[in-house]
Amino acid sequence: MADHRDHGQERHVGGPSSLAVASLLALAGGFLVLSFTALAVSITGLAVAAPLLLLCSPVLVPAALLVALEGIGMAASGALALGAVALLSLLWRAARKTAATLPDYVEEGKQRVAELAGEKTSHVDAGQVIADQVAS
């Protein structure tokens, strides 16, 4: 009798049902679509945000400020150097012009001393008198 019982009942052991396979395939397809959507949104967001990150990055903004200030400083120093050269040129020309028109103060001094001392001192050469006294 035990043999008759086994013949009437057949069991499917270890075989998946088609309903489970279909539902798992639908679920896997949904996850695949969601992952592709997340990837596409991430790539689009990166493409949009990359220029903003480059423009507003904490390295590039101070570097751009440094380059701008460096350029302004060089332009200012060049302008000041040009002004200094122009001023020195003006002073040089004025000094040369003044030196060319200066009176000979030594000759004027000799003439004044001669006028004050009188005619007799203008004919005497003091150096010759001293040399004569030493020689004798």
C-alpha positions in Angstrom: 0.0 0.0 0.0 2.8 2.3 0.5 3.6 1.9 -3.1 0.2 3.2 -4.3 0.5 6.3 -2.3 3.7 7.4 -4.0 2.4 6.9 -7.5 -0.6 9.2 -7.1 1.3 12.2 -5.8 4.0 13.7 -8.0 6.1 16.5 -6.5 8.2 19.2 -8.3 11.2 19.7 -6.2 13.8 22.4 -7.0 12.1 23.7 -10.2 11.2 27.4 -10.3 7.8 28.3 -11.3 7.3 30.5 -14.4 5.5 33.2 -12.3 8.5 33.7 -10.1 10.8 33.9 -13.0 8.7 36.5 -14.8 8.3 38.6 -11.7 12.0 38.5 -11.0 12.8 39.5 -14.6 10.4 42.4 -14.4 11.9 43.5 -11.1 15.5 43.2 -12.5 14.5 45.2 -15.6 13.0 47.9 -13.5 16.2 48.1 -11.4 18.2 48.2 -14.6 16.1 51.1 -15.9 16.4 52.9 -12.6 20.2 52.5 -12.5 20.5 53.7 -16.1 18.4 56.8 -15.2 20.5 57.5 -12.2 23.7 57.2 -14.3 22.3 59.5 -17.0 21.2 62.1 -14.4 24.6 62.0 -12.7 26.4 62.5 -15.9 24.1 65.4 -16.9 24.5 67.0 -13.5 28.3 66.7 -13.7 28.3 68.2 -17.2 26.2 71.1 -15.9 28.1 71.6 -12.6 31.7 71.2 -14.0 32.0 74.7 -15.4 30.6 76.2 -12.3 33.0 74.2 -10.2 35.9 75.3 -12.3 34.8 78.9 -12.3 34.1 79.0 -8.5 36.7 76.6 -7.3 38.7 77.5 -4.2 42.0 77.2 -6.2 41.1 79.0 -9.5 39.4 82.1 -8.0 42.4 83.1 -5.8 44.8 82.3 -8.7 42.8 84.5 -11.1 42.8 87.3 -8.5 46.6 86.9 -8.1 47.1 87.0 -11.8 44.9 90.1 -12.1 46.6 91.9 -9.3 50.0 90.9 -10.7 49.1 92.4 -14.0 47.9 95.6 -12.4 51.0 95.9 -10.3 53.3 95.5 -13.3 51.3 98.1 -15.3 51.5 100.5 -12.4 55.2 100.0 -11.9 55.8 100.5 -15.6 53.9 103.7 -15.6 55.7 105.0 -12.5 59.1 104.0 -14.1 58.2 105.9 -17.2 57.2 108.9 -15.2 60.5 108.7 -13.2 62.5 108.6 -16.4 60.7 111.6 -17.8 61.3 113.5 -14.6 65.0 112.6 -14.5 65.3 113.7 -18.1 63.7 117.0 -17.3 66.0 117.5 -14.3 69.1 116.6 -16.4 68.2 119.1 -19.1 67.5 121.8 -16.5 70.9 121.1 -14.8 72.8 121.2 -18.1 71.1 124.5 -19.1 71.8 126.0 -15.7 75.5 124.8 -15.7 76.0 126.4 -19.2 74.8 129.8 -18.0 76.6 129.9 -14.6 79.0 132.8 -14.2 82.6 132.2 -13.3 82.6 132.8 -9.6 86.3 132.5 -9.3 87.0 135.3 -11.7 84.4 137.5 -10.1 86.0 136.9 -6.7 89.4 137.8 -8.0 88.1 141.0 -9.5 86.3 142.0 -6.2 89.4 141.4 -4.2 91.5 143.4 -6.6 89.0 146.3 -6.4 89.0 146.2 -2.6 92.7 145.9 -2.2 93.5 148.6 -4.7 95.8 148.7 -7.7 99.0 147.9 -5.9 98.0 144.4 -4.8 96.7 143.5 -8.2 100.3 143.8 -9.6 102.0 141.8 -6.9 102.2 138.1 -7.3 102.3 136.8 -3.8 103.5 133.4 -4.8 106.5 134.8 -6.6 107.4 137.0 -3.6 107.3 134.0 -1.2 109.4 131.9 -3.6 112.0 134.7 -3.8 112.2 135.0 0.0 112.6 131.2 0.4 115.3 131.1 -2.3 117.4 133.8 -0.7 
